[in-house]
Amino acid sequence: MLKRYLLREVSLPYLLGVLLFIGLITTDLLSSLSGALLARGTPLADVLLLVLYRLPYTLGVALPLGLVFAILVGLARLIRDSELKAAYAGGVAPLSFLPPILALALLVGGIVFLNSAWVKPWAQARFEKKLYQVYYGTEPSGVLYKQGYAPPGLGVYYAERVYPGPEGGAVLEAVRVVEPSGVVWSAERGRWVERSWVLERPWRVEGASVEHWERVALPFPARYRPRVATRGYEGLTLSELRELARVDPKARFPLARRYADAAGVVVLAWLALVVGLSLREAAWAFALVVLLIFGYYVLWVAAARLAGVGAIGPAAAWLPNLVYGLLAAVGTVRLR
Protein backbone atom coordinates (compact mmCIF):
# COMPACT_ATOMS: atom_id res chain seq x y z
CA MET A 1 0.00 0.00 0.00
CA LEU A 2 2.76 2.43 0.99
CA LYS A 3 4.72 1.70 -2.21
CA ARG A 4 1.69 2.29 -4.45
CA TYR A 5 0.81 5.48 -2.61
CA LEU A 6 4.33 6.86 -2.91
CA LEU A 7 4.59 6.02 -6.62
CA ARG A 8 1.19 7.65 -7.20
CA GLU A 9 2.41 10.80 -5.47
CA VAL A 10 5.51 10.87 -7.67
CA SER A 11 3.93 9.93 -11.02
CA LEU A 12 2.10 13.19 -11.78
CA PRO A 13 5.04 15.45 -10.79
CA TYR A 14 7.27 13.19 -12.89
CA LEU A 15 5.14 13.70 -15.98
CA LEU A 16 5.05 17.45 -15.36
CA GLY A 17 8.81 17.54 -14.69
CA VAL A 18 9.65 15.68 -17.90
CA LEU A 19 7.40 18.01 -19.92
CA LEU A 20 8.97 21.01 -18.19
CA PHE A 21 12.52 19.97 -19.07
CA ILE A 22 11.53 19.01 -22.62
CA GLY A 23 10.07 22.49 -23.02
CA LEU A 24 13.17 24.19 -21.59
CA ILE A 25 15.64 22.21 -23.69
CA THR A 26 13.60 22.58 -26.88
CA THR A 27 13.25 26.32 -26.29
CA ASP A 28 17.01 26.58 -25.82
CA LEU A 29 17.58 24.66 -29.07
CA LEU A 30 15.25 26.87 -31.09
CA SER A 31 16.63 30.08 -29.60
CA SER A 32 20.20 29.03 -30.45
CA LEU A 33 19.21 28.22 -34.04
CA SER A 34 16.66 30.99 -34.57
CA GLY A 35 19.08 33.35 -36.31
CA ALA A 36 20.14 30.77 -38.91
CA LEU A 37 16.60 29.45 -39.38
CA LEU A 38 15.15 32.90 -39.98
CA ALA A 39 18.02 34.10 -42.17
CA ARG A 40 17.65 31.10 -44.47
CA GLY A 41 13.85 31.07 -44.47
CA THR A 42 13.76 27.49 -43.20
CA PRO A 43 10.34 25.88 -43.79
CA LEU A 44 8.32 25.01 -40.70
CA ALA A 45 8.41 21.32 -41.67
CA ASP A 46 12.23 21.33 -41.48
CA VAL A 47 12.15 23.11 -38.10
CA LEU A 48 9.76 20.47 -36.77
CA LEU A 49 12.05 17.72 -38.12
CA LEU A 50 14.99 19.25 -36.27
CA VAL A 51 12.98 19.26 -33.04
CA LEU A 52 11.82 15.68 -33.66
CA TYR A 53 15.33 14.36 -34.40
CA ARG A 54 16.61 16.13 -31.30
CA LEU A 55 13.88 14.63 -29.11
CA PRO A 56 15.83 11.47 -28.08
CA TYR A 57 18.69 13.70 -26.88
CA THR A 58 16.15 15.86 -25.04
CA LEU A 59 14.57 12.82 -23.40
CA GLY A 60 18.00 11.59 -22.33
CA VAL A 61 18.25 14.74 -20.21
CA ALA A 62 14.60 15.23 -19.26
CA LEU A 63 13.89 11.70 -17.99
CA PRO A 64 16.50 11.66 -15.17
CA LEU A 65 16.08 15.35 -14.24
CA GLY A 66 12.32 15.00 -14.21
CA LEU A 67 12.68 12.15 -11.72
CA VAL A 68 14.68 14.34 -9.32
CA PHE A 69 11.98 17.02 -9.65
CA ALA A 70 9.18 14.50 -9.05
CA ILE A 71 10.75 12.92 -5.95
CA LEU A 72 11.41 16.21 -4.18
CA VAL A 73 8.09 17.78 -5.15
CA GLY A 74 6.17 14.63 -4.16
CA LEU A 75 7.91 14.43 -0.79
CA ALA A 76 7.38 18.16 -0.26
CA ARG A 77 3.62 17.63 -0.49
CA LEU A 78 3.78 14.78 2.01
CA ILE A 79 5.78 17.00 4.37
CA ARG A 80 3.44 19.96 3.92
CA ASP A 81 0.40 17.83 4.77
CA SER A 82 2.25 16.16 7.69
CA GLU A 83 1.75 12.74 6.08
CA LEU A 84 5.39 11.82 6.56
CA LYS A 85 5.16 12.58 10.27
CA ALA A 86 2.03 10.44 10.50
CA ALA A 87 3.78 7.58 8.68
CA TYR A 88 6.78 7.76 11.00
CA ALA A 89 4.50 7.88 14.04
CA GLY A 90 2.74 4.76 12.74
CA GLY A 91 6.03 2.85 12.73
CA VAL A 92 6.97 3.27 9.06
CA ALA A 93 10.76 3.43 8.74
CA PRO A 94 12.22 6.08 6.37
CA LEU A 95 14.21 3.42 4.53
CA SER A 96 10.98 1.69 3.47
CA PHE A 97 10.55 4.50 0.93
CA LEU A 98 13.74 3.46 -0.87
CA PRO A 99 12.70 0.24 -2.71
CA PRO A 100 9.82 1.68 -4.81
CA ILE A 101 11.78 4.79 -5.79
CA LEU A 102 14.91 2.83 -6.67
CA ALA A 103 12.81 0.38 -8.69
CA LEU A 104 11.33 3.31 -10.64
CA ALA A 105 14.82 4.76 -11.10
CA LEU A 106 16.10 1.42 -12.46
CA LEU A 107 13.27 1.40 -14.99
CA VAL A 108 14.01 4.97 -16.07
CA GLY A 109 17.74 4.23 -16.16
CA GLY A 110 17.13 1.27 -18.47
CA ILE A 111 15.09 3.47 -20.82
CA VAL A 112 17.83 6.12 -20.77
CA PHE A 113 20.47 3.48 -21.58
CA LEU A 114 18.50 1.98 -24.49
CA ASN A 115 17.82 5.47 -25.80
CA SER A 116 21.50 6.46 -25.67
CA ALA A 117 22.64 3.13 -27.12
CA TRP A 118 20.51 3.03 -30.26
CA VAL A 119 17.68 5.57 -30.57
CA LYS A 120 19.64 8.76 -29.90
CA PRO A 121 22.54 7.91 -32.28
CA TRP A 122 20.05 7.16 -35.07
CA ALA A 123 18.26 10.47 -34.49
CA GLN A 124 21.48 12.44 -33.92
CA ALA A 125 22.89 11.45 -37.31
CA ARG A 126 19.71 12.65 -38.99
CA PHE A 127 19.61 15.82 -36.89
CA GLU A 128 23.13 16.76 -37.96
CA LYS A 129 22.37 15.90 -41.59
CA LYS A 130 19.26 18.10 -41.59
CA LEU A 131 21.11 20.90 -39.76
CA TYR A 132 23.89 20.75 -42.37
CA GLN A 133 21.26 21.08 -45.11
CA VAL A 134 19.77 24.12 -43.37
CA TYR A 135 23.16 25.85 -43.10
CA TYR A 136 24.74 24.85 -46.43
CA GLY A 137 21.88 23.72 -48.66
CA THR A 138 23.51 20.34 -49.40
CA GLU A 139 24.04 17.06 -47.62
CA PRO A 140 27.31 16.45 -45.73
CA SER A 141 29.97 14.68 -47.76
CA GLY A 142 30.60 11.83 -45.34
CA VAL A 143 34.36 12.40 -45.56
CA LEU A 144 36.41 12.18 -42.37
CA TYR A 145 39.72 14.05 -42.33
CA LYS A 146 42.98 13.41 -40.46
CA GLN A 147 41.88 10.21 -38.74
CA GLY A 148 44.36 8.62 -36.35
CA TYR A 149 43.96 5.38 -34.40
CA ALA A 150 46.10 3.52 -31.88
CA PRO A 151 45.01 -0.15 -31.66
CA PRO A 152 46.64 -1.73 -28.58
CA GLY A 153 49.79 -3.59 -29.61
CA LEU A 154 49.51 -2.63 -33.28
CA GLY A 155 51.11 0.83 -33.38
CA VAL A 156 49.55 3.90 -34.99
CA TYR A 157 47.26 4.02 -38.03
CA TYR A 158 46.65 7.33 -39.83
CA ALA A 159 44.69 8.35 -42.93
CA GLU A 160 44.36 11.85 -44.34
CA ARG A 161 40.87 11.09 -45.68
CA VAL A 162 38.39 8.30 -44.91
CA TYR A 163 35.04 7.94 -46.67
CA PRO A 164 32.47 5.20 -47.39
CA GLY A 165 33.35 2.95 -50.31
CA PRO A 166 30.89 2.17 -53.12
CA GLU A 167 31.05 -1.57 -52.35
CA GLY A 168 31.03 -1.39 -48.56
CA GLY A 169 33.92 -0.78 -46.22
CA ALA A 170 35.77 2.51 -46.47
CA VAL A 171 38.29 4.12 -48.78
CA LEU A 172 41.55 5.40 -47.27
CA GLU A 173 43.73 8.11 -48.77
CA ALA A 174 47.26 9.22 -47.80
CA VAL A 175 47.79 6.35 -45.38
CA ARG A 176 50.61 5.97 -42.90
CA VAL A 177 51.03 3.09 -40.44
CA VAL A 178 53.78 2.84 -37.84
CA GLU A 179 54.17 -0.63 -36.30
CA PRO A 180 55.51 -1.11 -32.75
CA SER A 181 58.72 -2.56 -34.23
CA GLY A 182 59.38 0.71 -36.05
CA VAL A 183 58.36 -0.47 -39.50
CA VAL A 184 56.57 2.29 -41.41
CA TRP A 185 54.03 1.67 -44.18
CA SER A 186 52.82 4.47 -46.45
CA ALA A 187 50.45 4.44 -49.40
CA GLU A 188 48.40 6.84 -51.45
CA ARG A 189 45.29 4.65 -51.25
CA GLY A 190 43.86 1.73 -49.35
CA ARG A 191 40.66 0.14 -48.12
CA TRP A 192 39.25 -0.51 -44.67
CA VAL A 193 37.60 -3.94 -44.94
CA GLU A 194 36.55 -6.43 -42.26
CA ARG A 195 39.32 -6.29 -39.65
CA SER A 196 42.20 -4.97 -41.72
CA TRP A 197 43.54 -2.00 -43.65
CA VAL A 198 44.49 -3.13 -47.15
CA LEU A 199 47.11 -0.81 -48.66
CA GLU A 200 47.58 -0.60 -52.44
CA ARG A 201 51.16 -0.33 -53.74
CA PRO A 202 52.57 0.70 -50.35
CA TRP A 203 56.14 1.57 -49.39
CA ARG A 204 57.68 -0.33 -46.48
CA VAL A 205 60.46 1.43 -44.56
CA GLU A 206 62.51 -0.38 -41.92
CA GLY A 207 65.63 1.50 -40.87
CA ALA A 208 67.59 2.22 -44.05
CA SER A 209 65.69 -0.44 -46.03
CA VAL A 210 62.94 0.74 -48.39
CA GLU A 211 60.73 -1.75 -50.27
CA HIS A 212 57.83 -1.30 -52.67
CA TRP A 213 54.99 -3.80 -52.29
CA GLU A 214 52.00 -4.43 -54.55
CA ARG A 215 49.55 -4.96 -51.72
CA VAL A 216 49.53 -5.60 -47.98
CA ALA A 217 46.77 -6.29 -45.42
CA LEU A 218 47.55 -4.90 -41.97
CA PRO A 219 45.50 -6.13 -38.97
CA PHE A 220 42.99 -3.63 -37.61
CA PRO A 221 40.62 -4.93 -34.90
CA ALA A 222 37.63 -2.61 -35.44
CA ARG A 223 34.75 -3.05 -37.87
CA TYR A 224 33.66 0.57 -37.54
CA ARG A 225 32.55 2.04 -40.85
CA PRO A 226 32.41 5.81 -41.34
CA ARG A 227 29.05 6.77 -42.82
CA VAL A 228 28.61 10.48 -42.44
CA ALA A 229 30.70 13.13 -40.73
CA THR A 230 29.36 14.06 -37.29
CA ARG A 231 30.42 16.54 -34.62
CA GLY A 232 31.34 13.82 -32.16
CA TYR A 233 30.56 10.31 -31.01
CA GLU A 234 26.83 10.86 -30.38
CA GLY A 235 25.96 9.67 -33.90
CA LEU A 236 27.41 6.20 -33.23
CA THR A 237 25.38 3.33 -31.82
CA LEU A 238 26.70 1.56 -28.75
CA SER A 239 28.08 -1.35 -30.79
CA GLU A 240 29.82 1.04 -33.22
CA LEU A 241 31.26 3.06 -30.35
CA ARG A 242 32.54 -0.14 -28.73
CA GLU A 243 34.31 -1.11 -31.94
CA LEU A 244 35.80 2.34 -32.35
CA ALA A 245 36.97 2.42 -28.73
CA ARG A 246 39.14 -0.63 -29.45
CA VAL A 247 41.35 1.44 -31.73
CA ASP A 248 40.63 5.06 -30.79
CA PRO A 249 41.52 5.99 -27.18
CA LYS A 250 39.45 9.18 -27.45
CA ALA A 251 36.29 7.10 -27.91
CA ARG A 252 36.67 5.27 -24.60
CA PHE A 253 35.43 8.13 -22.42
CA PRO A 254 32.18 8.67 -24.45
CA LEU A 255 31.62 4.90 -24.25
CA ALA A 256 32.07 4.86 -20.48
CA ARG A 257 29.83 7.91 -20.16
CA ARG A 258 26.89 6.11 -21.77
CA TYR A 259 26.95 3.50 -19.02
CA ALA A 260 27.65 6.09 -16.31
CA ASP A 261 24.79 8.36 -17.40
CA ALA A 262 22.30 5.48 -17.20
CA ALA A 263 23.58 4.49 -13.75
CA GLY A 264 23.42 8.16 -12.76
CA VAL A 265 19.62 8.03 -12.95
CA VAL A 266 19.57 5.64 -10.00
CA VAL A 267 22.20 7.59 -8.06
CA LEU A 268 20.38 10.90 -8.58
CA ALA A 269 17.05 9.40 -7.52
CA TRP A 270 18.66 7.81 -4.46
CA LEU A 271 20.21 11.06 -3.28
CA ALA A 272 17.06 13.06 -4.09
CA LEU A 273 15.00 10.67 -1.94
CA VAL A 274 17.47 10.76 0.95
CA VAL A 275 17.58 14.57 0.85
CA GLY A 276 13.81 14.80 0.54
CA LEU A 277 13.23 12.54 3.53
CA SER A 278 15.57 14.75 5.55
CA LEU A 279 13.57 17.90 4.82
CA ARG A 280 11.73 19.67 7.59
CA GLU A 281 10.19 22.41 5.44
CA ALA A 282 8.50 21.76 2.09
CA ALA A 283 9.59 25.18 0.79
CA TRP A 284 13.17 23.90 0.38
CA ALA A 285 12.16 21.33 -2.24
CA PHE A 286 12.46 23.54 -5.33
CA ALA A 287 15.79 24.98 -4.19
CA LEU A 288 17.13 21.45 -3.69
CA VAL A 289 15.99 20.43 -7.19
CA VAL A 290 18.15 23.19 -8.65
CA LEU A 291 21.04 22.45 -6.30
CA LEU A 292 21.14 18.71 -7.04
CA ILE A 293 20.88 19.17 -10.80
CA PHE A 294 23.44 21.97 -10.90
CA GLY A 295 25.89 20.04 -8.71
CA TYR A 296 25.63 16.94 -10.89
CA TYR A 297 26.12 19.03 -14.03
CA VAL A 298 29.27 20.65 -12.59
CA LEU A 299 30.72 17.22 -11.80
CA TRP A 300 29.62 15.92 -15.22
CA VAL A 301 31.55 18.73 -16.95
CA ALA A 302 34.55 18.27 -14.66
CA ALA A 303 34.63 14.58 -15.55
CA ALA A 304 35.20 15.43 -19.22
CA ARG A 305 38.17 17.58 -18.23
CA LEU A 306 39.63 14.86 -16.00
CA ALA A 307 39.30 12.30 -18.81
CA GLY A 308 42.35 13.91 -20.43
CA VAL A 309 44.49 13.07 -17.40
CA GLY A 310 46.43 9.95 -18.32
CA ALA A 311 46.01 7.97 -15.08
CA ILE A 312 42.23 8.62 -14.93
CA GLY A 313 41.02 8.36 -18.51
CA PRO A 314 37.55 6.85 -19.11
CA ALA A 315 37.08 6.19 -15.37
CA ALA A 316 36.41 9.93 -15.00
CA ALA A 317 32.94 9.34 -16.47
CA TRP A 318 31.93 7.82 -13.13
CA LEU A 319 32.97 10.84 -11.04
CA PRO A 320 29.45 12.35 -10.62
CA ASN A 321 28.02 8.96 -9.63
CA LEU A 322 30.84 8.35 -7.17
CA VAL A 323 30.39 11.69 -5.41
CA TYR A 324 26.58 11.57 -5.34
CA GLY A 325 26.61 7.87 -4.42
CA LEU A 326 28.82 8.56 -1.40
CA LEU A 327 26.55 11.41 -0.31
CA ALA A 328 23.48 9.20 -0.72
CA ALA A 329 25.11 6.36 1.25
CA VAL A 330 25.99 8.71 4.13
CA GLY A 331 22.47 10.16 4.11
CA THR A 332 20.94 6.67 4.10
CA VAL A 333 22.94 5.68 7.18
CA ARG A 334 21.75 8.80 8.97
CA LEU A 335 18.11 7.99 8.17
CA ARG A 336 18.29 4.60 9.89
N, C-alpha and C positions, 0 to 999 in steps of 0.2 A: 504493500500500500504506500509506504513512504517513498519507495523508488519511483513508482508511477506518478505520485504527486509532485515530486521534485522535477522529474522530466517534463511534466505538464507545465510547471512554472517556468521552465527554461525554454520550452519549444517556441512559444510565441516571440519572446525577446530574441531568440536565435534567428528566426525568420526575418524580423525587423532589422536586426544587426547586419545580417548578410545583405539585405537590400540596401541598407544605409551605406555599407562599404562599397558595394557595386556601384551605387550612384556617385559616391565620392571619387572612386578611381576612374570611372568612365568620364565624369566631368573634367577631371585632370587631364585625361587623354585628349579629349576634344579641345580643351583650351590650349594645350601645347601644340596641337596641329591646326588650330583654327586659321592662323595666318596663311599657311600653305594651302589649306583647303579652299579658303575664300579667294586667294590670289589666282588659283588655277581653275576656279569655277567648278569644283568637283561635284558631280551629281550626287543627290541625296542617297541613291542606291549604293554608290561606292562608299559613302560615309557610313551607312548602316552595315555594310560588309566589313569595314574596318573594325567597327564596334563588335560585331559578331565574332570575327576571327580573334579578337583580343579577349573575348569573354572567358575562355579557359584560364588565361593568365589572371584575369580579374578574380575568378572564382578561387584560384589557388591562394590568393591573398585574403579574400573576403570570408571564406569558410572558416579558417582558424581564428581570425580576428573577431568574426561575428560570434564565435563560441565564447571567447573571453567576455565580450559585451553581454551575452545572454546570461552567463553564470553570475556575474557581479550584479546585474540588474535584477535577476530573479531572486538572488539572496537578499538584495536590498529591500525588496518588497516583503519578504518573510521577516526581516528584521524590523521594518517599519510597522508591521502589523503584529509584532511580538510573537509570531508563530515559532520562530526559532527558540525563544525562551520557553515557550510552552512545550516544545518537543524535548528540550533538554530536561525540563522539570519532570516530564513523563518518563525519563530514563533512556531517551534516545542519545546515543553517543555521537559526537561530531564526526567521527571517522566512518559512521554508517552512511554518510552522504557521498563518500568517495566512490564506491563501486559503480553506481549508475552513471555518474558523471564521467568516470574514466572509460566506461564501456561506450558511452556516446562519443567521447574523444577518440577512441580507437576506431570507431566506425568512420568518423570524419577524417581521421588521419589516413585510413585506407583509401577513401575517395580522393583525398589530396594527392596521395602517392600515385594512384592509377592515372589521375589527371596529368600529373607532371611527367609520368613515364611515357604516355602515348598520345593522349588527347591534346595537351598543350603544344607539344612539338609539331603535330600535324597542323594545328591552327596557326602557330607562330610562323611557320614557313609560308603559309598563305597570306598572313598579315603583312609580312615583310615584302612579299611579292606584290601585293596590292599597293602598299605604301610606296614602293619603288615606281610603280606605274603612275601613281598620283604625282610624284615629284618629277619624274623624267619622261613620262609618256610612253615608255617601253618596258619590256620585261627584263629582269636582271639576267646577265649573261651566263651565270652559273660557273664562272671562272674563279678559281682560288689562286691567289698570288703568294709567292714567297712562303711556301709551306715546308716546315721543318719538323721532323719526327725523331724520337730517340728510343727505339725499341730496346728494352733491357737485353744486354748482351750482344746486340747486333750493330752497335755504333750509331751513326747519325745519317739520316736520309733527308735529302733536300731536293725540292723541285721549284723552279721559278714560276711555273704555271701548272695547274691541275684542273682538268675539266672532264665532264662525263663523255665517255666514248660512244660512238654510234652503235656499237655492238655490245654494250655493257662494259663494266669496268670503268677505268678512267685513263685518260691520256696524260702523259707526263712530258714536260718540256724543260730543257736546260737542267738536267738531273746531275746530282753529285751525291755519292755515297762514300762515307768514310767508315771502314770496318775497324773493330777494336784493335786488330793487328797492325793498323796503319796503312793498309791497302786502300787506295782511292780509286773509285770508279766514276767516270764522267761520260755523259752522252747527251746528244741534242734532243733525243726523243726516247720515250719508253711507254710502257703500259702497266697499269696497276690492276692485276688480275688475281682472283682467288687470294692466296696468301703469299704473293710475291710481287716484286717489281721487276718487270722484264725490260732490260735495256737493249736498244737497237744500235749496233755498231759502236759499242762503248770503248773507251780507253781505260786500260788498267795500269795504275802507277804504283809500284812498290819500290821504295828507295830510289835508286837511279835507273831501275828497269821500267820501261814503258812498252806496253803491248796493245795491239789493236785487235779486238774481238768482234765477231759477227753478231753475237747475241749472248746474253747471260741473264739468268733468272736468279735474283737475290731474295733470300727469305724475308718476308714481311708479315708479321703475325695477324694484322688486322684485316677485316673484310670491309671496312668502312668505305662507302662510295660517295664522293662529293656529288651533290645533285644541284643545289643552287646556293649561291653565296648568301650567308646570313651574317648578322652582326655579332653572333656569339654561338654558344652551344645550345641555346634554348630550342633551336629548330631541329635538334637530333632526338630521336626516340631513345629510351633507356638502353635498348640493346645496341644501337649505333654508338651511343656515348660510351658504353662499356668497351666496345671494340676499339674506339679511338683512344680511350684512356690507356690501352695496352701499349701504345706507341707514342702518345703525346702526353707528356707529364702535365701540361697545362689543363688537360681535360679531366684530371683526377679530382680536382677540387669541385668543379660543377657536378661531377658524378656523386661525390660524397654528400654534397649539399642536397641533392634530391632525396636521399634517404633521411638526412638530418632534418629537413623541413617537414617531412611527413611525421617523424617522431616528435618534432617540436609542437605539433598540435596537442599531443597528449601532455607534454610537459607544461605548456601554457595553460591548458585547462586545469591541470593539477594545482599549479601555483595560484591560479585565479580562484579556485575553490577554497584553498587553504586561507588565502587572504580574505576572501569574502566571509568565511566562517569566523574569522577573527574580528570582523567589524563590530563596532558598537553603535555607530550612527550610519543610517542608510545614505545620508547625503554624501559620504565619501566614495560611494560606488563609482560615479562617473569619473571622478578624479583618478581613481585607481585604474580604470579602464585605459585612460590615456597614459598613465605612468607605466603600466605593464607593457603596453604595445610599444611605447617609445623606447623603453629600456631594452626590449628584445630587438628592436630595429637597430639600435646603437651597437649592440653586440653582434648582430648579423652583419653589419657593415664592417666592424672591426675584424671579424673572422676572415673576410676577403682580403684584408690587408695582411693579416698574419699568415695567410696561405703562402705568401711569397717568402716566408722565412724557412730556410732549408730544413731545419730539424722538425718543424711543425707540419708544413705541407697540407695535404687534404684533411688531416685530423682537425684543422682549425674550423671546419664546417660544423663541428659539434660543440663549439664554444658556447653559443647561446643556450643550448640544451643543458650543458654541464652546469653553467651558472644558475639557471632557473631551476634545474633539477635539485641542486644542493639547497637552494632557498626553500623549495617546496618540501624537501625531506625534513629540514629543520623545523619548518612550520607544522608539518604533520606530527612530529614528535611532541611539539608544544601543545597540540590539540588533544593529545591522549589524556 
